Amino acid sequence: MRKSNKVFYGWWIVLVITILFFIGGAAPFAVVLKQLMAQFHTGRGEVSLSQSITSIAGGITGIFVGRILHRHSPRRFMLWGTIISGFCTLLLSLAHSLLFLYVFFLIGGVAGAFSNAIAVFTVLSRWFTRKWGTAIGIAMAGGGIGSIIIQPLVGIIAQNYGWQATYLFAGSLVLAVNVPLILFVLKDRPESMGLLPDGDKPGETAGLLNGKIVVQPSAKLTNTDRNNPLFIYLKNPSLWLMGISFAFVAIGSSAITTQEVSFLTDMHVSDTVAATARGITLGIGAISALASGWLADRLISRYVTILFFFLSMLGMLILIPAVSMSQIWPFVIIYGLGIGAGGTLLPIVTRDIFGAGDFSAMFGFVIVLLAVGNSVGAPLAGFMYDATGSYHRVFVIITAIYIIAMIGIYFSFGANPKPLVRPAKSKK
């Protein structure tokens, strides 16, 4: 093993993943939702079902991806998943019916399971131990920055050239930028380059972060259980409490982010301003992605997660009575700070509770629960709007959901209070 005097290659891995998430900020669905409704002569609920389909497809596939990546190369799966996702996005520009839309969102969801969160965080967990939270925070900030920069551009393209052009733009970006980065720069493990995680020298270890903060299996184990860590933890309430809490948050965030542009244009705001507001909502999350990762390296992630869930709830309390853009902007800032931390904190909480050794399998299961939440949020908001002509009830429900999620996260770490500060990370 060697440690180069140059910048630790793990930070180049972080940069690549940051760019991948940055390009993800071009996702055009929320911006073109009304155009798709007009194209297919249907309501918001039916069009929003496409988001449920892609979430469920990705979640179910994630069960198998987590176990596969535990033994095989994430880079290889990321490459093919990205290629397929890119072509699916291009082909969405040819959609001539809702069925066509549903089919290609289904294929994209399956492909995305191989190229998105599970594979990305598995790679980062191999390159970093002590600095894992910071690395994830930097990478996740890419999505927020991409949203704040690219979403207004997507809005301009949609307003001037239509929804077909936006999907051509988004798909071309994925194929032209993401595929070469994965192919030529991304590496699975530091050991393949003669390096150690965090750029440590031989003899240095990451200390306590490779252990578990919580969780012992609560039921008697069989021999089959011992050979499959997921079976062990399926018997523990912590897995379900944590997964359902993040799933509830996903219900809220998917409902808001997919319907935000439509809600604002209902207030007679232009498409470009509405897309800009959505871009800022997601883009300001770059701050919380960085901050939450930095905090989670120093504090127990239980309390960091509760803090950002609280900010999301506070943002909803601002949104409920809002009737003008002067009231919307405070929501954009506070809610954006809240939801921007979710992608950073989910893998950190998962590893805090279950340890690094079982991370891929555990995270693959949690992604399923997250997918269920994502699949509920968008159509829930769309169908409730179609039935009532208003988003008010949806906003009230989402506010209550965030309160439940905060309680669930607290107890997922056990009923007893835990120290606020993370134990010191020693080097041996």
C-alpha positions as CSV (number, residue, x, y, z in Angstrom):
1,M,0.0,0.0,0.0
2,R,1.1,3.5,-0.7
3,K,-0.1,7.0,0.0
4,S,0.6,9.5,-2.7
5,N,1.7,13.0,-2.0
6,K,-0.9,14.1,-4.5
7,V,-4.5,14.7,-3.7
8,F,-6.1,11.5,-2.4
9,Y,-7.8,9.9,-5.4
10,G,-10.9,9.4,-3.3
11,W,-11.6,13.1,-3.7
12,W,-11.6,12.6,-7.5
13,I,-14.2,9.9,-6.9
14,V,-16.2,12.4,-4.9
15,L,-15.9,15.0,-7.7
16,V,-17.1,12.5,-10.3
17,I,-20.1,11.5,-8.2
18,T,-20.8,15.2,-7.6
19,I,-20.9,15.8,-11.3
20,L,-23.3,12.8,-11.8
21,F,-25.7,14.3,-9.3
22,F,-25.2,17.8,-10.9
23,I,-26.4,16.4,-14.2
24,G,-29.3,14.8,-12.4
25,G,-30.5,18.3,-11.7
26,A,-31.7,18.5,-15.3
27,A,-34.5,16.1,-14.6
28,P,-37.4,17.9,-16.4
29,F,-40.6,16.1,-15.2
30,A,-41.8,18.8,-12.7
31,V,-41.2,21.5,-15.2
32,V,-43.1,19.9,-18.0
33,L,-45.9,18.3,-16.0
34,K,-48.6,20.6,-17.3
35,Q,-47.3,20.2,-20.9
36,L,-47.6,16.5,-20.5
37,M,-51.2,16.9,-19.2
38,A,-52.1,18.9,-22.3
39,Q,-50.3,16.4,-24.6
40,F,-52.1,13.4,-23.2
41,H,-55.4,15.2,-22.3
42,T,-55.4,13.9,-18.7
43,G,-55.0,15.1,-15.1
44,R,-52.1,15.6,-12.8
45,G,-52.6,12.4,-11.0
46,E,-52.4,10.2,-14.1
47,V,-49.2,11.9,-15.4
48,S,-47.7,11.8,-11.9
49,L,-48.2,8.0,-11.8
50,S,-45.1,7.8,-14.0
51,Q,-43.0,8.9,-11.0
52,S,-44.6,6.1,-8.9
53,I,-43.7,3.6,-11.6
54,T,-40.1,4.6,-11.8
55,S,-39.8,4.7,-8.0
56,I,-41.3,1.3,-7.4
57,A,-39.3,-0.2,-10.3
58,G,-36.1,1.2,-8.8
59,G,-37.0,0.2,-5.3
60,I,-37.8,-3.4,-6.1
61,T,-34.7,-3.7,-8.2
62,G,-32.7,-2.2,-5.3
63,I,-33.4,-5.3,-3.2
64,F,-31.2,-7.3,-5.6
65,V,-28.8,-4.5,-6.4
66,G,-27.8,-4.1,-2.8
67,R,-26.8,-7.8,-2.5
68,I,-25.1,-7.9,-5.9
69,L,-23.0,-4.8,-5.2
70,H,-21.8,-6.4,-2.0
71,R,-19.9,-8.9,-4.1
72,H,-19.4,-7.3,-7.5
73,S,-18.2,-4.1,-9.2
74,P,-20.5,-1.1,-8.7
75,R,-18.7,0.8,-11.5
76,R,-19.7,-1.8,-14.1
77,F,-23.4,-1.6,-13.1
78,M,-23.3,2.2,-12.9
79,L,-22.0,2.3,-16.4
80,W,-24.7,0.2,-18.0
81,G,-27.4,1.7,-15.8
82,T,-26.4,5.2,-16.9
83,I,-26.3,4.3,-20.6
84,I,-29.8,2.8,-20.4
85,S,-31.1,5.7,-18.3
86,G,-29.7,8.2,-20.8
87,F,-31.3,6.5,-23.8
88,C,-34.6,6.1,-22.0
89,T,-34.6,9.9,-21.3
90,L,-34.0,10.6,-25.0
91,L,-36.8,8.2,-26.0
92,L,-39.2,9.9,-23.7
93,S,-39.2,12.8,-26.2
94,L,-41.0,10.5,-28.6
95,A,-43.8,9.6,-26.1
96,H,-47.2,9.6,-27.8
97,S,-49.3,8.1,-25.0
98,L,-49.4,7.7,-21.3
99,L,-48.6,4.0,-21.8
100,F,-45.4,4.9,-23.7
101,L,-44.5,7.3,-20.8
102,Y,-45.1,4.6,-18.2
103,V,-43.0,2.0,-20.0
104,F,-40.0,4.1,-20.4
105,F,-40.2,5.5,-16.8
106,L,-40.3,1.8,-15.8
107,I,-37.2,0.9,-17.7
108,G,-35.5,4.0,-16.5
109,G,-36.3,3.2,-12.9
110,V,-34.8,-0.3,-13.2
111,A,-31.7,1.1,-14.8
112,G,-31.4,3.9,-12.3
113,A,-31.3,1.4,-9.4
114,F,-28.0,0.2,-10.8
115,S,-26.5,3.6,-11.4
116,N,-27.9,5.8,-8.6
117,A,-27.8,5.8,-4.8
118,I,-27.0,2.2,-3.8
119,A,-24.0,1.9,-6.2
120,V,-22.8,5.5,-5.5
121,F,-22.8,5.2,-1.7
122,T,-21.3,1.7,-1.9
123,V,-18.4,3.2,-3.8
124,L,-18.0,6.1,-1.3
125,S,-18.2,3.7,1.7
126,R,-15.1,1.9,0.2
127,W,-13.1,5.0,-0.3
128,F,-13.9,6.8,3.0
129,T,-14.5,5.8,6.6
130,R,-13.6,8.7,8.9
131,K,-14.5,11.3,6.3
132,W,-17.5,9.5,4.8
133,G,-20.1,12.0,5.9
134,T,-18.2,14.9,4.4
135,A,-17.6,13.0,1.2
136,I,-21.3,12.2,0.9
137,G,-22.3,15.8,1.7
138,I,-20.0,17.1,-1.1
139,A,-21.3,14.6,-3.6
140,M,-25.0,15.3,-2.7
141,A,-24.4,19.0,-3.0
142,G,-23.9,18.4,-6.7
143,G,-27.6,17.6,-7.1
144,G,-28.6,20.9,-5.4
145,I,-26.1,22.9,-7.4
146,G,-27.3,21.2,-10.6
147,S,-30.9,22.1,-9.8
148,I,-30.3,25.7,-9.1
149,I,-28.2,26.1,-12.3
150,I,-29.9,23.7,-14.7
151,Q,-33.6,23.9,-13.7
152,P,-34.0,27.5,-14.8
153,L,-32.4,26.4,-18.2
154,V,-34.8,23.5,-18.4
155,G,-37.7,25.9,-17.7
156,I,-36.5,28.2,-20.6
157,I,-36.2,25.2,-23.0
158,A,-39.6,23.9,-22.0
159,Q,-41.3,27.3,-22.3
160,N,-39.7,28.0,-25.7
161,Y,-39.3,24.6,-27.3
162,G,-41.6,22.2,-25.5
163,W,-41.4,19.1,-23.4
164,Q,-39.8,17.0,-26.1
165,A,-36.8,19.3,-26.3
166,T,-36.3,19.2,-22.5
167,Y,-36.1,15.4,-22.5
168,L,-33.6,15.5,-25.5
169,F,-31.5,18.0,-23.5
170,A,-31.5,15.9,-20.3
171,G,-30.8,12.6,-22.0
172,S,-27.9,14.1,-24.0
173,L,-26.3,15.5,-20.9
174,V,-26.4,12.1,-19.2
175,L,-24.8,10.3,-22.2
176,A,-22.2,13.0,-23.0
177,V,-21.0,13.7,-19.4
178,N,-21.9,10.9,-17.0
179,V,-20.9,7.9,-19.2
180,P,-17.3,9.0,-19.9
181,L,-16.7,10.0,-16.2
182,I,-17.8,6.5,-15.0
183,L,-15.9,4.8,-17.7
184,F,-12.6,6.6,-17.4
185,V,-12.3,8.1,-13.9
186,L,-14.4,6.1,-11.4
187,K,-12.7,3.3,-9.5
188,D,-14.4,0.7,-7.3
189,R,-11.9,0.5,-4.4
190,P,-8.8,2.3,-3.2
191,E,-7.0,-1.0,-2.9
192,S,-7.1,-1.3,-6.7
193,M,-4.7,1.8,-6.8
194,G,-2.6,0.7,-3.9
195,L,-4.4,3.1,-1.5
196,L,-6.2,2.9,1.7
197,P,-9.6,4.5,2.7
198,D,-9.3,8.2,3.6
199,G,-5.8,8.2,2.1
200,D,-4.4,6.7,5.3
201,K,-1.0,5.1,5.6
202,P,-0.6,1.4,6.4
203,G,-1.2,0.8,10.1
204,E,-3.7,3.6,10.5
205,T,-7.4,2.6,11.0
206,A,-10.6,4.6,11.1
207,G,-11.4,3.6,14.6
208,L,-15.1,3.5,15.6
209,L,-16.7,4.3,12.4
210,N,-16.5,0.7,11.1
211,G,-18.6,-0.4,14.1
212,K,-22.2,0.1,14.9
213,I,-23.7,2.7,17.1
214,V,-26.9,0.7,17.7
215,V,-28.8,-2.5,17.0
216,Q,-28.5,-6.0,18.1
217,P,-30.9,-8.5,16.5
218,S,-34.0,-8.8,18.6
219,A,-35.0,-12.3,17.7
220,K,-33.4,-15.8,17.9
221,L,-31.3,-16.4,14.8
222,T,-31.3,-19.5,12.6
223,N,-28.4,-20.7,10.6
224,T,-30.1,-19.2,7.5
225,D,-30.3,-15.8,9.2
226,R,-26.6,-15.8,10.0
227,N,-25.8,-16.3,6.3
228,N,-27.9,-13.4,5.3
229,P,-27.6,-10.1,7.3
230,L,-30.8,-8.7,5.9
231,F,-32.8,-11.5,7.4
232,I,-31.3,-10.7,10.8
233,Y,-32.2,-7.0,10.7
234,L,-35.7,-7.6,9.3
235,K,-36.5,-8.9,12.8
236,N,-35.3,-5.6,14.4
237,P,-37.7,-2.6,14.7
238,S,-34.8,-0.2,14.1
239,L,-34.7,-1.1,10.4
240,W,-38.4,-0.5,10.0
241,L,-38.5,2.7,12.0
242,M,-35.6,4.2,10.1
243,G,-36.8,3.1,6.7
244,I,-40.4,4.2,7.2
245,S,-39.3,7.5,8.6
246,F,-37.3,8.3,5.5
247,A,-40.2,6.9,3.4
248,F,-42.5,9.4,5.0
249,V,-40.1,12.2,4.2
250,A,-39.9,10.9,0.7
251,I,-43.7,11.2,0.4
252,G,-43.5,14.8,1.3
253,S,-40.5,15.8,-0.8
254,S,-41.7,13.9,-3.9
255,A,-45.2,15.5,-3.6
256,I,-43.7,19.0,-3.2
257,T,-40.9,18.9,-5.7
258,T,-43.1,17.4,-8.5
259,Q,-46.0,19.7,-8.0
260,E,-44.2,22.9,-7.0
261,V,-44.0,24.4,-10.5
262,S,-47.7,23.6,-11.1
263,F,-48.7,25.1,-7.8
264,L,-46.8,28.3,-8.6
265,T,-48.1,28.6,-12.1
266,D,-51.6,28.2,-10.6
267,M,-50.8,31.5,-8.8
268,H,-50.2,33.0,-12.3
269,V,-46.4,32.9,-12.0
270,S,-44.5,32.4,-15.3
271,D,-43.0,29.0,-16.1
272,T,-39.5,30.4,-16.0
273,V,-40.0,31.9,-12.5
274,A,-41.7,28.8,-11.2
275,A,-38.9,26.6,-12.5
276,T,-36.4,29.0,-11.0
277,A,-38.1,28.7,-7.6
278,R,-38.1,24.9,-7.8
279,G,-34.4,25.1,-8.8
280,I,-33.6,27.2,-5.8
281,T,-35.6,24.9,-3.5
282,L,-33.5,21.9,-4.6
283,G,-30.4,24.0,-5.2
284,I,-30.2,25.5,-1.7
285,G,-30.2,21.9,-0.5
286,A,-26.5,21.9,-1.5
287,I,-25.9,23.9,1.6
288,S,-27.7,21.4,3.9
289,A,-26.1,18.4,2.0
290,L,-22.7,19.8,2.9
291,A,-23.7,20.9,6.4
292,S,-25.4,17.6,7.3
293,G,-22.4,15.5,6.2
294,W,-20.0,17.7,8.2
295,L,-22.3,17.6,11.2
296,A,-22.8,13.8,10.9
297,D,-19.0,13.3,11.1
298,R,-19.0,15.1,14.5
299,L,-22.5,14.4,16.0
300,I,-24.7,11.3,16.2
301,S,-26.7,11.3,13.0
302,R,-30.0,10.7,15.0
303,Y,-30.0,14.4,16.1
304,V,-28.7,15.8,12.8
305,T,-31.5,14.0,11.0
306,I,-34.2,15.3,13.4
307,L,-32.9,18.8,12.9
308,F,-33.3,18.7,9.1
309,F,-36.6,17.0,9.3
310,F,-37.8,19.8,11.5
311,L,-36.7,22.4,9.0
312,S,-38.8,20.6,6.3
313,M,-41.8,20.7,8.6
314,L,-41.2,24.4,9.3
315,G,-41.1,25.1,5.6
316,M,-44.5,23.4,5.2
317,L,-46.0,25.6,7.9
318,I,-44.9,28.6,5.9
319,L,-46.3,27.2,2.7
320,I,-49.8,26.3,3.9
321,P,-51.1,29.9,4.1
322,A,-48.9,31.2,1.2
323,V,-50.8,33.1,-1.5
324,S,-48.0,35.2,-3.1
325,M,-44.4,34.9,-4.1
326,S,-43.3,37.1,-1.2
327,Q,-44.5,34.3,1.1
328,I,-43.1,31.5,-1.2
329,W,-39.5,32.6,-1.0
330,P,-39.1,32.0,2.7
331,F,-40.6,28.5,2.1
332,V,-38.2,27.9,-0.7
333,I,-35.2,28.6,1.5
334,I,-36.2,26.8,4.7
335,Y,-37.8,23.8,3.0
336,G,-34.9,23.5,0.6
337,L,-32.5,23.4,3.6
338,G,-34.6,20.7,5.1
339,I,-35.0,18.3,2.2
340,G,-31.5,18.8,0.9
341,A,-30.0,16.8,3.7
342,G,-32.0,13.6,3.1
343,G,-29.8,12.1,0.5
344,T,-26.7,12.7,2.6
345,L,-28.2,11.4,5.9
346,L,-29.9,8.3,4.7
347,P,-26.7,6.3,4.0
348,I,-25.0,7.8,7.1
349,V,-27.9,6.7,9.4
350,T,-27.9,3.3,7.7
351,R,-24.2,2.7,8.4
352,D,-24.5,4.2,11.9
353,I,-27.1,1.7,12.8
354,F,-26.0,-1.4,10.9
355,G,-22.3,-1.0,10.3
356,A,-20.2,-0.8,7.2
357,G,-19.9,-4.5,6.6
358,D,-23.7,-5.0,5.9
359,F,-24.2,-1.6,4.3
360,S,-25.1,-2.6,0.7
361,A,-27.7,-5.2,1.8
362,M,-29.2,-2.9,4.4
363,F,-29.2,0.1,2.1
364,G,-30.8,-1.8,-0.7
365,F,-33.7,-2.7,1.5
366,V,-34.1,0.8,2.8
367,I,-34.2,2.1,-0.8
368,V,-37.3,-0.1,-1.3
369,L,-39.1,1.7,1.5
370,L,-37.9,5.0,0.2
371,A,-39.2,4.1,-3.3
372,V,-42.6,3.3,-1.8
373,G,-42.6,6.8,-0.3
374,N,-41.6,8.4,-3.5
375,S,-44.2,6.4,-5.4
376,V,-47.0,7.7,-3.1
377,G,-46.1,11.4,-2.9
378,A,-46.4,12.6,-6.5
379,P,-49.7,10.9,-7.4
380,L,-51.2,11.6,-3.9
381,A,-50.7,15.3,-4.5
382,G,-51.9,15.1,-8.1
383,F,-55.0,13.1,-7.5
384,M,-56.0,15.2,-4.4
385,Y,-55.6,18.3,-6.5
386,D,-57.8,16.8,-9.3
387,A,-60.4,16.0,-6.7
388,T,-60.4,19.2,-4.7
389,G,-58.9,21.9,-7.0
390,S,-56.4,22.7,-4.2
391,Y,-53.1,21.5,-2.7
392,H,-54.1,22.7,0.8
393,R,-55.0,19.3,2.3
394,V,-51.9,17.8,0.7
395,F,-49.7,20.4,2.5
396,V,-51.4,19.7,5.9
397,I,-50.9,16.0,5.5
398,I,-47.2,16.4,4.6
399,T,-46.7,18.6,7.6
400,A,-48.0,15.9,9.9
401,I,-45.9,13.3,8.1
402,Y,-42.7,15.2,9.0
403,I,-43.7,15.2,12.7
404,I,-44.2,11.4,12.5
405,A,-40.8,11.0,10.8
406,M,-39.0,12.9,13.5
407,I,-40.4,10.6,16.2
408,G,-39.6,7.5,14.1
409,I,-35.9,8.5,13.6
410,Y,-35.5,9.2,17.3
411,F,-36.7,5.7,18.3
412,S,-34.9,3.9,15.4
413,F,-31.7,4.4,17.4
414,G,-33.3,2.9,20.5
415,A,-35.6,4.2,23.1
416,N,-32.9,5.5,25.4
417,P,-31.1,8.9,24.8
418,K,-27.8,8.7,23.1
419,P,-24.8,11.0,23.4
420,L,-25.0,14.1,21.2
421,V,-21.4,14.1,20.1
422,R,-20.0,11.2,18.1
423,P,-17.3,9.3,20.0
424,A,-13.7,10.3,19.2
425,K,-12.3,8.5,16.2
426,S,-8.9,7.1,17.2
427,K,-6.0,6.1,15.0
428,K,-4.0,3.1,16.0
